[in-house]
C-alpha cells in the first residue's frame, strides 16, 4: 500500500460494514463507530479499533467516512453534539457515502470547511453485492485534490470512481441514478406480471428480451431471485423510497418535472404501507401483483 492514511468509518449497516471491511483488508489502519455495537465488535475482532463517538473518530484519523440512513443522521454525526465538527481540524477529510439531499451535502461542506475540513459527498451504487465484492460505483462531489488524496481508500470499495463536480454534485448524480433504478425495478415488475397474465412464461420472456434493447443490470440480476421466491434485500425498499423522496424534493427546488419518477415514488411508498419496507427494492413487484390480483409464479 502506497498511502498511509488512517481511516475512520461511521455507520456499519448492510453496506457500510462490508465497505469498512474492504478498507481494512486493503491494509489501512481503521477505527469504527456505530450506534449498535455488534458490527463494531465484529470488525474489531478483524483488526479495527473501536470508537464511541464521531468526535473520537475524527481526533485520531486522517479521513472520516460516513455511511448513514438519511440526511438528519449525517447532519447529526457531522455537525451535532460529539460530532465530527467538534474534533475538526485543517487537513481532515470528510467523506460521506450516504444518500442525502444535495443541499444538505453543500451545507455540511460549508460548515466543516470553516474548520479547514475538506468534504466529499460520495454516494455509491451497486447494492450489498457490490459492497461485499468491492465493485461499487462511487459518484463524488467536492474538491478534486481531496478526492485524489483518498482515492486509494475508495479503490478498496469500488471499481468506478467519478468526480462529478463541486460539493453536492455526487448527491445529484446519485439522485439521477435512483430515478433510473426505480424505473427499472417497476418496469421489471410490470413486464413479469404482464407476461404471466397474458399467457407466456415470464422466465422465457426474460431470456428472450435481455439480449436486446431491454438489457439492463436489473433484468440480468433480479429475475432469478424473484423466480426463486427470494425478495430479501439487496437494497431495502424503504431506502429506495427515501431516495425517491429526495429526488422529488430536489426536483421541486429546481423546477424539474419528473412525472415518471413521481409515479415510481408513489409505488415505493405504497410498499411501505403494505408492510414491505424491509424487502428488496425489486419486491415492488408486490405492488404490481396487488393491482393485478396476481402472484408471480415461483420455481
C-alpha positions as CSV (number, residue, x, y, z in Angstrom):
1,X,0.0,0.0,0.0
2,X,1.5,3.4,-1.0
3,X,-0.7,5.7,1.0
4,X,-0.6,5.6,4.8
5,X,-4.0,7.3,5.5
6,X,-5.6,6.4,8.8
7,X,-9.3,5.9,8.2
8,X,-12.4,6.2,10.4
9,X,-15.7,4.7,9.4
10,X,-19.1,5.6,11.0
11,X,-22.2,3.6,10.0
12,X,-21.8,-0.1,9.7
13,X,-25.1,-1.2,8.2
14,X,-25.9,-3.6,5.4
15,X,-23.4,-2.0,3.0
16,X,-21.2,0.1,5.4
17,X,-19.8,-3.0,7.3
18,X,-18.7,-4.6,4.0
19,X,-17.2,-1.4,2.8
20,X,-15.3,-0.8,6.0
21,X,-14.1,-4.4,5.9
22,X,-12.7,-3.9,2.4
23,X,-10.8,-0.8,3.6
24,X,-9.3,-2.9,6.5
25,X,-8.4,-5.7,4.1
26,X,-6.6,-3.2,1.9
27,X,-4.3,-2.5,4.8
28,X,-5.5,0.9,6.0
29,X,-5.5,1.4,9.8
30,X,-9.2,1.6,10.6
31,X,-11.3,3.0,13.5
32,X,-15.0,2.2,13.5
33,X,-18.1,3.5,15.2
34,X,-21.8,2.5,15.0
35,X,-24.8,3.1,17.2
36,X,-25.4,-0.7,17.5
37,X,-22.2,-2.3,18.7
38,X,-22.4,-5.8,17.2
39,X,-20.9,-4.7,13.9
40,X,-18.2,-2.7,15.7
41,X,-17.2,-5.8,17.7
42,X,-17.1,-7.9,14.6
43,X,-14.7,-5.5,12.8
44,X,-12.6,-5.0,16.0
45,X,-12.1,-8.8,16.0
46,X,-10.7,-8.5,12.5
47,X,-8.2,-5.7,13.4
48,X,-10.1,-2.4,13.6
49,X,-10.1,-0.1,16.6
50,X,-13.2,0.8,18.4
51,X,-14.6,4.3,19.0
52,X,-17.6,5.6,20.9
53,X,-18.4,8.9,19.2
54,X,-17.9,10.6,15.8
55,X,-15.7,13.2,17.6
56,X,-13.5,10.4,18.9
57,X,-13.1,9.0,15.4
58,X,-12.2,12.4,14.0
59,X,-9.5,13.1,16.6
60,X,-7.5,10.0,15.5
61,X,-7.8,9.7,11.8
62,X,-6.9,11.4,8.5
63,X,-10.2,10.7,6.8
64,X,-13.6,10.1,8.3
65,X,-16.1,8.1,6.2
66,X,-19.8,8.0,7.0
67,X,-22.5,5.7,5.7
68,X,-25.8,6.5,7.3
69,X,-29.5,6.1,6.6
70,X,-30.7,9.7,5.9
71,X,-29.9,13.4,5.8
72,X,-30.6,14.1,9.6
73,X,-28.3,11.2,10.6
74,X,-25.4,12.7,8.6
75,X,-26.1,16.2,9.9
76,X,-26.0,14.9,13.4
77,X,-22.8,12.9,13.0
78,X,-21.1,15.7,11.1
79,X,-22.4,18.8,12.9
80,X,-24.1,17.7,16.1
81,X,-23.0,17.2,19.7
82,X,-19.9,15.0,19.9
83,X,-19.9,15.2,16.1
84,X,-17.0,15.4,13.6
85,X,-17.1,19.2,13.8
86,X,-16.1,19.1,17.5
87,X,-12.8,17.5,16.5
88,X,-12.4,19.1,13.1
89,X,-9.0,20.5,12.1
90,X,-7.3,21.6,9.0
91,X,-6.3,18.7,6.8
92,X,-9.0,16.3,7.9
93,X,-11.1,14.9,5.1
94,X,-14.8,14.0,5.5
95,X,-16.3,11.5,3.0
96,X,-20.0,10.8,3.1
97,X,-21.2,7.6,1.3
98,X,-24.8,8.2,2.4
99,X,-27.5,9.2,0.0
100,X,-28.8,12.6,1.3
101,X,-30.2,15.9,-0.1
102,X,-27.7,17.7,-2.3
103,X,-28.4,20.9,-0.4
104,X,-27.5,19.2,2.9
105,X,-24.2,18.0,1.4
106,X,-23.3,21.5,0.5
107,X,-24.3,22.8,3.9
108,X,-22.2,20.3,5.7
109,X,-19.2,21.1,3.4
110,X,-19.6,24.8,4.2
111,X,-19.8,24.3,7.9
112,X,-16.9,21.8,8.2
113,X,-15.0,23.9,5.7
114,X,-14.9,26.8,8.2
115,X,-12.7,24.4,10.3
116,X,-10.4,23.6,7.5
117,X,-12.0,20.2,6.7
118,X,-12.4,19.2,3.0
119,X,-15.6,17.4,2.3
120,X,-16.6,14.9,-0.4
121,X,-20.1,13.7,-0.9
122,X,-19.5,10.3,-2.4
123,X,-22.7,8.2,-2.6
124,X,-22.5,4.7,-4.1
125,X,-24.4,2.3,-6.3
126,X,-24.1,-1.5,-6.6
127,X,-26.0,-2.8,-3.6
128,X,-24.9,-5.3,-1.0
129,X,-23.2,-7.4,-3.6
130,X,-21.1,-4.6,-4.8
131,X,-20.2,-3.6,-1.3
132,X,-19.1,-7.1,-0.4
133,X,-17.1,-7.5,-3.6
134,X,-15.6,-4.1,-3.6
135,X,-17.1,-3.3,-7.1
136,X,-19.2,-0.3,-6.2
137,X,-19.7,2.8,-8.4
138,X,-18.8,5.9,-6.5
139,X,-20.0,9.4,-7.5
140,X,-18.0,12.2,-6.0
141,X,-18.7,15.8,-5.4
142,X,-16.2,18.2,-3.8
143,X,-12.5,19.3,-4.2
144,X,-10.6,17.3,-6.7
145,X,-7.4,17.4,-4.6
146,X,-9.3,15.8,-1.7
147,X,-10.5,13.1,-4.0
148,X,-7.0,12.3,-5.2
149,X,-5.9,12.1,-1.5
150,X,-8.5,9.5,-0.6
151,X,-8.7,7.7,-4.0
152,X,-6.5,4.7,-2.7
153,X,-9.1,4.1,0.0
154,X,-12.0,4.5,-2.4
155,X,-10.4,1.9,-4.7
156,X,-10.7,-0.6,-1.9
157,X,-14.5,-0.1,-2.0
158,X,-15.3,0.4,-5.7
159,X,-14.2,-0.1,-9.2
160,X,-15.7,3.1,-10.8
161,X,-14.9,6.4,-9.2
162,X,-16.1,9.5,-11.0
163,X,-15.5,13.1,-9.9
164,X,-18.9,14.7,-10.9
165,X,-18.2,18.3,-9.7
166,X,-18.3,20.5,-6.7
167,X,-20.0,19.8,-3.4
168,X,-23.4,18.3,-3.9
169,X,-22.7,17.0,-7.4
170,X,-22.2,13.5,-6.1
171,X,-25.6,13.5,-4.5
172,X,-27.2,14.9,-7.7
173,X,-25.7,12.0,-9.6
174,X,-27.0,9.5,-7.0
175,X,-30.5,11.0,-7.3
176,X,-30.3,10.6,-11.0
177,X,-29.1,7.0,-10.6
178,X,-32.1,6.3,-8.3
179,X,-34.5,7.7,-10.9
180,X,-33.2,5.0,-13.3
181,X,-33.0,2.2,-10.7
182,X,-36.6,2.8,-9.6
183,X,-37.9,2.9,-13.2
184,X,-36.1,-0.4,-14.0
185,X,-37.5,-2.1,-10.9
186,X,-41.1,-1.0,-11.6
187,X,-40.8,-1.9,-15.3
188,X,-39.4,-5.3,-14.5
189,X,-42.3,-6.0,-12.2
190,X,-44.8,-4.8,-14.8
191,X,-43.3,-6.9,-17.6
192,X,-43.2,-10.1,-15.5
193,X,-46.8,-9.8,-14.4
194,X,-47.9,-8.7,-17.9
195,X,-46.2,-11.8,-19.4
196,X,-47.7,-14.2,-16.9
197,X,-51.2,-12.8,-17.1
198,X,-51.0,-12.8,-20.9
199,X,-50.1,-16.5,-21.0
200,X,-46.4,-16.5,-21.6
201,X,-43.7,-18.0,-19.3
202,X,-42.1,-15.0,-17.6
203,X,-38.7,-16.7,-17.4
204,X,-38.7,-17.4,-21.1
205,X,-39.7,-13.8,-21.7
206,X,-36.8,-12.6,-19.7
207,X,-34.5,-14.9,-21.7
208,X,-35.9,-13.6,-24.9
209,X,-35.5,-9.8,-24.2
210,X,-32.4,-9.5,-22.1
211,X,-30.1,-9.8,-25.0
212,X,-31.8,-7.0,-26.9
213,X,-32.6,-3.3,-26.2
214,X,-34.2,-4.1,-22.9
215,X,-31.0,-5.4,-21.4
216,X,-30.0,-3.8,-18.1
217,X,-28.4,-4.7,-14.8
218,X,-31.8,-5.1,-13.2
219,X,-33.1,-7.6,-15.8
220,X,-29.8,-9.5,-15.6
221,X,-29.7,-9.8,-11.8
222,X,-33.1,-9.6,-10.2
223,X,-35.4,-12.1,-12.0
224,X,-33.6,-15.2,-10.9
225,X,-34.1,-14.1,-7.2
226,X,-37.7,-13.3,-7.8
227,X,-38.4,-16.7,-9.5
228,X,-36.7,-18.4,-6.6
229,X,-39.1,-16.6,-4.2
230,X,-36.3,-14.5,-2.7
231,X,-37.4,-10.9,-2.0
232,X,-34.9,-10.3,0.8
233,X,-32.6,-7.2,0.4
234,X,-30.1,-6.3,-1.5
235,X,-31.2,-2.8,-1.2
236,X,-34.2,-2.2,1.1
237,X,-37.4,-0.8,-0.2
238,X,-37.7,1.9,2.5
239,X,-34.2,3.2,1.4
240,X,-35.4,3.3,-2.2
241,X,-38.5,5.2,-1.1
242,X,-36.3,7.6,0.9
243,X,-34.1,8.2,-2.1
244,X,-37.0,8.9,-4.4
245,X,-38.4,11.3,-1.8
246,X,-35.0,13.1,-2.0
247,X,-35.3,13.1,-5.8
248,X,-38.8,14.7,-5.7
249,X,-37.8,17.3,-3.1
250,X,-34.7,18.3,-5.1
251,X,-36.8,18.4,-8.4
252,X,-39.3,20.8,-6.7
253,X,-36.4,23.0,-5.6
254,X,-35.2,23.4,-9.2
255,X,-38.5,23.2,-11.0
256,X,-37.7,20.0,-12.8
257,X,-40.8,18.0,-13.8
258,X,-40.3,14.3,-13.2
259,X,-43.7,12.6,-14.0
260,X,-42.4,9.1,-14.2
261,X,-40.3,9.3,-11.1
262,X,-43.2,10.8,-9.2
263,X,-45.3,7.7,-10.0
264,X,-42.4,5.4,-9.1
265,X,-42.1,7.2,-5.8
266,X,-45.8,6.5,-5.1
267,X,-45.3,2.8,-5.8
268,X,-42.4,2.5,-3.5
269,X,-44.2,4.5,-0.7
270,X,-47.1,2.1,-1.2
271,X,-44.7,-0.8,-0.5
272,X,-44.0,0.7,2.9
273,X,-47.8,1.0,3.6
274,X,-48.2,-2.7,2.6
275,X,-45.6,-3.9,5.1
276,X,-42.8,-4.5,2.6
277,X,-40.4,-1.8,3.8
278,X,-37.6,-4.3,4.7
279,X,-37.8,-6.3,1.4
280,X,-35.6,-5.7,-1.6
281,X,-36.4,-2.8,-3.9
282,X,-37.2,-5.4,-6.7
283,X,-40.1,-6.5,-4.4
284,X,-42.0,-3.5,-5.8
285,X,-43.4,-6.2,-8.0
286,X,-45.6,-6.9,-4.9
287,X,-47.5,-3.7,-5.5
288,X,-48.0,-4.6,-9.2
289,X,-49.2,-8.0,-8.1
290,X,-51.8,-6.4,-5.8
291,X,-53.0,-4.1,-8.5
292,X,-53.2,-7.1,-11.0
293,X,-54.7,-9.6,-8.5
294,X,-51.9,-12.0,-9.4
295,X,-48.8,-13.5,-7.9
296,X,-45.5,-14.2,-9.8
297,X,-45.1,-18.0,-10.2
298,X,-42.0,-19.3,-8.4
299,X,-39.8,-22.1,-9.5
